[in-house]
Amino acid sequence: MDVPAPPFAPWSPEFIADPYPAYAQLRAAGRVHYFEPTDQWLIPHHADVSALLRDRRLGRTYLHRFTHEEFGRQAPPPEHEPFHVLNDNGMLDLEAPTHTRIRRLVSKAFTPRTVEQLRPYVEELADRLVRDLVADGGGDLAARVAEPLPVAVIAQMLGIPEADRDQLRPWSADICGMYELNPSEETAGRAVRASLEFSAYLRELIAVRREKPGDDLISGLIAAHEDGESLSEQEMISTCVLLLNAGHEATVNATVNGWYALFRNPAQLAALRADPGGLIPTAVEELMRYDTPLQLFERWVLDDIEVDGTVIPRGSEVALLFGSANHDPAVFTAPAELDLARAENPHISFSAGIHYCIGAPLARIELAASLGALLRRAPGLSLASEPERRPNFVIRGLRELLVRVP
């Protein structure tokens, strides 16, 4: 083990408010640090995070090779089973060959053409949400624009009726609570209940689409076949939930984190307002890098690995610190500075390797659409009050972002 790690306090309000100075200390102290409270090895450097995301000696699961007992881990409590059945059948938490099969079939329905066809809908919806916010003189940017836009887009893709869409965000929020470090039993209970309710809803909707296919993504998943293979009903349910959760959490938090960063960097906001057409593409990437929506991504060590002379044995778990990697001065010039014109920006906010975010192109369209609409319709947008961070570390966001429009 190397030099003791500097303070890493993922449950501390001060750390959650601004983890980046602690990340700098972690990087300076070494390439790998053991963190006893979560029994994880912290990886803070961009080069290591990027390499380990692609290293097949690590996996999102170990059950394709080992039992819980063989891997030295306890099985989840039986009462958590509904959450794990839902979560563990989604391609984000699977490895080859099952991951390969599901991603290939999902890609048949989630094509670049399908995503591009959504652009007019995304832009019109973003414009309408911003227009309503402006008409009211401002409000909560999170609740009025950042949240409804990606939720509506994913629901539109899946073919979920508008009358049912209000249920999606609460279900998603309860399920995503399990992705935090050491979630409580109360959190697990909410996740289990949401998993059962969401799964039952989708099971009914899939049955309807089997009888009456449409041009939505669920119908596409039902129809997707290759070499005699298709998605099971559970795989379809898990895929739909994953697309909703991953498809809006990052976009919601990138939007509110991004605008909060812009308000705290008025020179950069002024430059963006002066040249939105030229800067929006690079601004989207920089805002994703600067205050990363997903701060940490976990991997199981399937075979012994070595990082900077430290052997991390099979059965261990590594915590890949995306937020730290995105502020690594070995890769980014002046990483603590917001630079909306940053040309070279190899951030890893969408992950890398076989688990690279399949929805990244759609997320970029959504972020550009809401950014453009706000710049166009609310050129004098300003912060109405200092926001409060959500008490989460892994999924980084704000409780609300109150803004005013003059």
C-alpha positions as CSV (number, residue, x, y, z in Angstrom):
1,M,0.0,0.0,0.0
2,D,1.3,3.5,-0.8
3,V,1.3,6.7,1.2
4,P,-1.9,7.1,3.2
5,A,-4.5,8.8,1.0
6,P,-5.5,12.4,1.6
7,P,-9.0,13.1,2.8
8,F,-11.6,11.5,0.6
9,A,-15.0,12.2,2.3
10,P,-17.8,11.3,0.0
11,W,-20.4,11.8,2.8
12,S,-19.1,15.2,3.9
13,P,-21.2,18.2,2.8
14,E,-18.0,20.2,2.3
15,F,-16.5,17.5,0.0
16,I,-19.8,17.2,-1.9
17,A,-19.9,20.9,-2.4
18,D,-16.4,20.9,-4.1
19,P,-14.5,17.6,-4.3
20,Y,-12.0,18.9,-6.8
21,P,-9.3,20.1,-4.3
22,A,-9.4,16.7,-2.6
23,Y,-9.0,15.0,-6.0
24,A,-5.9,17.2,-6.7
25,Q,-4.4,15.9,-3.4
26,L,-5.2,12.3,-4.3
27,R,-3.5,12.6,-7.7
28,A,-0.5,14.2,-6.1
29,A,-0.2,11.5,-3.5
30,G,-0.2,8.6,-5.9
31,R,-2.1,6.6,-8.6
32,V,-4.0,4.2,-6.3
33,H,-5.4,4.6,-2.8
34,Y,-7.3,2.1,-0.6
35,F,-10.4,3.5,0.9
36,E,-11.5,1.4,3.9
37,P,-15.1,2.7,4.5
38,T,-16.2,1.3,1.1
39,D,-13.5,-1.4,0.7
40,Q,-12.5,0.1,-2.6
41,W,-9.3,1.1,-4.4
42,L,-9.5,4.8,-5.6
43,I,-8.1,5.5,-9.0
44,P,-7.7,9.3,-9.6
45,H,-5.6,9.7,-12.7
46,H,-7.0,10.1,-16.2
47,A,-4.6,7.7,-17.9
48,D,-5.3,4.9,-15.3
49,V,-9.1,5.5,-15.4
50,S,-9.2,5.4,-19.1
51,A,-7.0,2.3,-19.3
52,L,-9.0,0.4,-16.7
53,L,-12.3,1.2,-18.4
54,R,-11.0,-0.8,-21.3
55,D,-9.2,-3.5,-19.3
56,R,-11.0,-6.9,-19.6
57,R,-9.5,-8.0,-16.4
58,L,-12.1,-5.8,-14.7
59,G,-15.8,-6.1,-15.1
60,R,-19.1,-4.5,-14.1
61,T,-20.1,-7.9,-12.8
62,Y,-18.3,-11.1,-11.8
63,L,-21.2,-13.5,-12.0
64,H,-20.3,-14.5,-15.6
65,R,-17.2,-16.1,-14.2
66,F,-17.6,-16.7,-10.4
67,T,-20.3,-17.3,-7.8
68,H,-20.5,-14.9,-4.9
69,E,-18.7,-17.4,-2.7
70,E,-15.9,-18.1,-5.2
71,F,-15.3,-14.3,-5.5
72,G,-15.3,-13.8,-1.8
73,R,-18.4,-11.6,-1.8
74,Q,-21.7,-12.0,-0.1
75,A,-24.9,-12.3,-2.2
76,P,-27.2,-9.3,-1.9
77,P,-30.0,-9.7,0.7
78,P,-33.0,-11.6,-0.7
79,E,-35.3,-8.7,0.0
80,H,-33.2,-6.6,-2.5
81,E,-33.8,-9.1,-5.3
82,P,-36.3,-7.1,-7.4
83,F,-33.7,-4.3,-7.7
84,H,-30.9,-6.6,-8.7
85,V,-33.0,-8.6,-11.2
86,L,-33.8,-5.3,-12.9
87,N,-30.4,-3.8,-12.6
88,D,-28.3,-6.9,-13.4
89,N,-30.1,-7.6,-16.7
90,G,-29.2,-4.2,-18.1
91,M,-26.3,-4.0,-20.4
92,L,-24.5,-1.5,-18.2
93,D,-24.0,-4.2,-15.6
94,L,-23.2,-7.1,-17.9
95,E,-20.1,-8.4,-19.5
96,A,-19.4,-10.4,-22.7
97,P,-20.9,-12.4,-24.2
98,T,-24.3,-11.3,-22.8
99,H,-23.4,-7.6,-23.0
100,T,-22.3,-8.0,-26.5
101,R,-25.5,-9.6,-27.6
102,I,-27.8,-7.1,-25.8
103,R,-25.9,-4.1,-27.0
104,R,-25.9,-5.3,-30.6
105,L,-29.6,-5.9,-30.5
106,V,-30.3,-2.5,-28.8
107,S,-28.1,-0.8,-31.3
108,K,-30.5,-2.1,-34.1
109,A,-33.3,-0.1,-32.5
110,F,-31.2,2.8,-31.1
111,T,-29.6,3.8,-34.4
112,P,-27.9,7.2,-35.2
113,R,-30.8,7.8,-37.7
114,T,-33.3,7.2,-34.9
115,V,-31.5,9.7,-32.6
116,E,-31.1,12.3,-35.4
117,Q,-34.8,12.1,-36.2
118,L,-35.5,13.2,-32.6
119,R,-33.6,16.5,-33.1
120,P,-36.6,18.6,-34.2
121,Y,-38.7,17.3,-31.3
122,V,-35.9,18.0,-28.8
123,E,-35.3,21.5,-30.1
124,E,-39.0,22.3,-30.2
125,L,-39.6,21.0,-26.7
126,A,-36.5,22.8,-25.3
127,D,-37.7,26.1,-26.9
128,R,-41.2,25.6,-25.4
129,L,-39.9,24.9,-21.9
130,V,-37.7,27.9,-22.0
131,R,-40.4,30.1,-23.4
132,D,-42.7,29.2,-20.5
133,L,-39.9,29.9,-18.0
134,V,-39.3,33.3,-19.5
135,A,-43.0,34.1,-19.5
136,D,-43.0,33.5,-15.7
137,G,-39.9,35.7,-15.2
138,G,-37.8,32.7,-14.1
139,G,-38.1,29.9,-11.6
140,D,-36.4,26.6,-10.9
141,L,-34.3,25.8,-14.0
142,A,-33.9,22.2,-12.8
143,A,-37.7,21.5,-12.5
144,R,-38.8,23.7,-15.4
145,V,-36.2,22.8,-18.1
146,A,-33.4,20.4,-17.1
147,E,-35.6,17.6,-15.8
148,P,-38.6,17.6,-18.2
149,L,-36.6,17.7,-21.4
150,P,-34.6,14.5,-21.3
151,V,-37.4,12.6,-19.5
152,A,-39.9,13.6,-22.2
153,V,-37.4,12.7,-25.0
154,I,-36.7,9.2,-23.6
155,A,-40.4,8.6,-23.0
156,Q,-41.1,9.7,-26.5
157,M,-38.5,7.3,-27.8
158,L,-39.9,4.4,-25.8
159,G,-43.4,5.2,-26.7
160,I,-44.7,5.8,-23.2
161,P,-48.0,7.6,-23.2
162,E,-47.9,11.2,-22.0
163,A,-50.4,10.5,-19.2
164,D,-48.0,8.0,-17.7
165,R,-44.8,10.1,-17.8
166,D,-45.1,11.7,-14.4
167,Q,-44.3,8.4,-12.8
168,L,-40.9,8.0,-14.6
169,R,-38.8,10.6,-12.7
170,P,-39.7,9.4,-9.2
171,W,-39.1,5.7,-10.1
172,S,-35.8,6.6,-11.6
173,A,-34.7,8.7,-8.7
174,D,-35.5,5.9,-6.2
175,I,-33.7,3.3,-8.3
176,C,-30.6,5.5,-8.8
177,G,-30.3,5.9,-5.0
178,M,-28.7,2.5,-5.0
179,Y,-25.8,3.7,-7.1
180,E,-24.5,5.9,-4.2
181,L,-21.8,4.5,-1.9
182,N,-23.1,2.3,0.9
183,P,-26.8,3.0,0.4
184,S,-29.0,2.7,3.5
185,E,-31.8,0.1,4.0
186,E,-34.3,2.9,3.5
187,T,-32.8,3.8,0.2
188,A,-32.8,0.1,-0.8
189,G,-36.5,-0.2,0.2
190,R,-37.4,2.7,-2.1
191,A,-35.4,1.2,-4.9
192,V,-37.0,-2.2,-4.5
193,R,-40.5,-0.7,-4.6
194,A,-39.7,1.4,-7.6
195,S,-38.1,-1.6,-9.4
196,L,-41.3,-3.7,-8.9
197,E,-43.6,-0.9,-10.0
198,F,-41.6,0.2,-13.0
199,S,-41.1,-3.4,-14.1
200,A,-44.8,-4.2,-13.9
201,Y,-45.7,-1.1,-15.8
202,L,-43.2,-1.9,-18.6
203,R,-44.3,-5.5,-18.7
204,E,-47.9,-4.4,-19.5
205,L,-46.6,-1.9,-22.1
206,I,-44.5,-4.5,-23.8
207,A,-47.5,-6.8,-24.0
208,V,-49.5,-4.0,-25.7
209,R,-46.7,-3.4,-28.2
210,R,-46.5,-7.1,-29.1
211,E,-50.1,-6.9,-30.1
212,K,-49.9,-3.5,-31.7
213,P,-46.3,-2.5,-32.8
214,G,-45.5,1.1,-33.4
215,D,-42.5,3.1,-34.5
216,D,-41.2,3.5,-30.9
217,L,-38.1,2.0,-29.3
218,I,-40.0,-0.7,-27.4
219,S,-41.5,-2.0,-30.6
220,G,-38.0,-1.9,-32.1
221,L,-36.6,-3.9,-29.2
222,I,-39.3,-6.5,-29.6
223,A,-38.6,-6.8,-33.3
224,A,-34.8,-6.8,-33.0
225,H,-33.3,-10.2,-34.0
226,E,-29.9,-11.4,-35.1
227,D,-28.7,-14.9,-35.8
228,G,-31.9,-16.3,-34.2
229,E,-31.3,-14.2,-31.0
230,S,-33.7,-11.7,-29.5
231,L,-34.1,-9.9,-26.2
232,S,-35.9,-11.7,-23.3
233,E,-38.8,-9.8,-21.7
234,Q,-36.6,-9.1,-18.6
235,E,-33.8,-7.8,-20.8
236,M,-36.2,-5.5,-22.6
237,I,-37.5,-4.2,-19.3
238,S,-34.0,-3.7,-17.9
239,T,-32.9,-2.0,-21.1
240,C,-35.9,0.4,-21.0
241,V,-35.2,1.3,-17.4
242,L,-31.5,1.8,-18.1
243,L,-32.2,4.0,-21.1
244,L,-34.4,6.2,-18.9
245,N,-32.1,6.4,-15.9
246,A,-28.9,6.8,-17.7
247,G,-30.6,8.8,-20.5
248,H,-31.8,11.6,-18.2
249,E,-29.7,11.6,-15.0
250,A,-26.5,12.7,-16.8
251,T,-28.4,15.3,-18.9
252,V,-30.3,16.8,-16.0
253,N,-27.2,17.2,-13.9
254,A,-25.0,18.4,-16.7
255,T,-27.5,21.1,-17.4
256,V,-27.8,22.4,-13.8
257,N,-24.1,21.9,-13.0
258,G,-23.3,23.6,-16.3
259,W,-25.4,26.7,-15.7
260,Y,-24.2,27.0,-12.2
261,A,-20.7,27.0,-13.5
262,L,-21.6,29.6,-16.1
263,F,-23.1,31.9,-13.5
264,R,-19.8,31.6,-11.5
265,N,-17.7,32.4,-14.6
266,P,-19.4,35.5,-16.0
267,A,-16.6,36.1,-18.6
268,Q,-17.1,32.7,-20.1
269,L,-20.9,33.2,-20.1
270,A,-20.5,36.5,-21.8
271,A,-18.3,34.9,-24.5
272,L,-20.9,32.2,-25.0
273,R,-23.7,34.8,-25.3
274,A,-21.6,36.7,-27.9
275,D,-21.0,33.6,-30.1
276,P,-23.5,30.8,-29.3
277,G,-23.3,29.2,-32.7
278,G,-19.5,29.0,-32.5
279,L,-19.1,28.0,-28.9
280,I,-22.1,25.7,-28.1
281,P,-20.4,22.5,-29.4
282,T,-17.3,22.9,-27.4
283,A,-19.2,24.4,-24.4
284,V,-21.3,21.2,-24.1
285,E,-18.1,19.1,-23.8
286,E,-16.4,21.5,-21.4
287,L,-19.4,21.7,-19.1
288,M,-19.6,17.9,-19.0
289,R,-15.9,17.9,-18.1
290,Y,-15.8,20.8,-15.7
291,D,-18.4,19.6,-13.2
292,T,-18.8,15.9,-14.0
293,P,-22.4,14.5,-13.6
294,L,-21.2,11.0,-12.7
295,Q,-18.3,11.3,-10.4
296,L,-17.4,7.6,-9.9
297,F,-17.8,4.4,-11.7
298,E,-17.1,1.0,-10.1
299,R,-15.4,-2.1,-11.5
300,W,-14.8,-5.6,-10.0
301,V,-11.2,-7.0,-10.3
302,L,-11.7,-10.3,-12.1
303,D,-7.9,-11.1,-12.3
304,D,-5.1,-9.5,-10.3
305,I,-4.0,-6.2,-11.7
306,E,-1.1,-3.9,-10.8
307,V,-1.3,-0.1,-10.7
308,D,2.0,1.7,-10.0
309,G,3.5,-1.2,-8.2
310,T,0.4,-1.9,-6.1
311,V,-1.2,-5.3,-6.7
312,I,-5.0,-5.1,-6.5
313,P,-6.1,-8.7,-6.1
314,R,-9.0,-10.5,-7.7
315,G,-12.2,-10.0,-5.7
316,S,-11.4,-6.3,-5.1
317,E,-13.4,-3.4,-6.3
318,V,-11.9,-0.3,-7.9
319,A,-13.6,3.1,-7.9
320,L,-12.7,5.0,-11.0
321,L,-12.9,8.7,-10.2
322,F,-14.3,10.4,-13.3
323,G,-14.4,13.8,-11.7
324,S,-10.8,13.6,-10.8
325,A,-9.7,12.2,-14.2
326,N,-11.5,15.1,-15.9
327,H,-9.4,17.6,-13.9
328,D,-6.0,15.8,-14.4
329,P,-3.4,18.5,-15.4
330,A,-1.5,15.8,-17.2
331,V,-4.3,15.8,-19.8
332,F,-6.1,19.2,-19.5
333,T,-4.4,22.6,-19.5
334,A,-5.5,24.6,-16.5
335,P,-8.2,22.0,-15.6
336,A,-9.7,24.1,-12.8
337,E,-10.6,26.8,-15.2
338,L,-13.8,26.8,-17.3
339,D,-12.8,27.2,-20.9
340,L,-15.7,26.9,-23.2
341,A,-13.5,27.1,-26.3
342,R,-11.3,24.2,-25.1
343,A,-10.5,22.3,-28.4
344,E,-8.8,19.2,-27.0
345,N,-11.2,17.7,-24.5
346,P,-10.9,14.0,-24.0
347,H,-13.2,13.9,-21.0
348,I,-14.5,10.6,-19.9
349,S,-18.0,11.7,-18.7
350,F,-19.6,9.2,-21.0
351,S,-17.2,6.4,-19.9
352,A,-15.1,4.4,-22.3
353,G,-14.6,0.9,-23.7
354,I,-17.5,-1.5,-24.2
355,H,-19.7,0.4,-21.7
356,Y,-19.4,3.7,-23.4
357,C,-22.7,5.5,-23.2
358,I,-24.9,4.4,-26.0
359,G,-27.0,7.5,-25.5
360,A,-24.1,10.0,-25.7
361,P,-25.2,11.4,-29.1
362,L,-28.7,12.1,-27.8
363,A,-27.4,13.7,-24.6
364,R,-25.3,16.1,-26.7
365,I,-28.4,17.0,-28.8
366,E,-30.4,17.7,-25.6
367,L,-27.7,19.7,-23.9
368,A,-27.1,21.8,-27.0
369,A,-30.8,22.4,-27.5
370,S,-31.5,23.6,-24.0
371,L,-28.3,25.7,-23.9
372,G,-29.2,27.3,-27.2
373,A,-32.8,28.0,-26.2
374,L,-31.8,29.6,-23.0
375,L,-29.2,31.8,-24.6
376,R,-31.6,32.8,-27.3
377,R,-34.8,33.4,-25.3
378,A,-33.2,34.5,-22.0
379,P,-30.1,36.5,-22.8
380,G,-30.2,38.2,-19.3
381,L,-30.7,35.0,-17.3
382,S,-29.2,35.3,-13.9
383,L,-28.9,33.3,-10.6
384,A,-31.7,34.2,-8.2
385,S,-30.2,32.5,-5.1
386,E,-27.3,30.3,-4.2
387,P,-28.3,26.7,-4.9
388,E,-28.0,23.7,-2.5
389,R,-26.2,20.6,-3.6
390,R,-28.0,17.2,-3.5
391,P,-26.5,15.1,-0.7
392,N,-25.1,12.6,-3.2
393,F,-21.6,12.1,-4.3
394,V,-21.7,9.6,-7.2
395,I,-24.5,11.3,-9.1
396,R,-23.6,15.0,-8.7
397,G,-26.3,17.6,-9.0
398,L,-28.3,20.4,-7.4
399,R,-31.6,20.3,-5.5
400,E,-32.8,23.3,-7.6
401,L,-31.4,26.2,-9.6
402,L,-33.5,29.3,-9.1
403,V,-33.0,31.8,-11.9
404,R,-34.6,35.1,-12.9
405,V,-35.3,36.6,-16.3
406,P,-35.3,40.4,-16.5
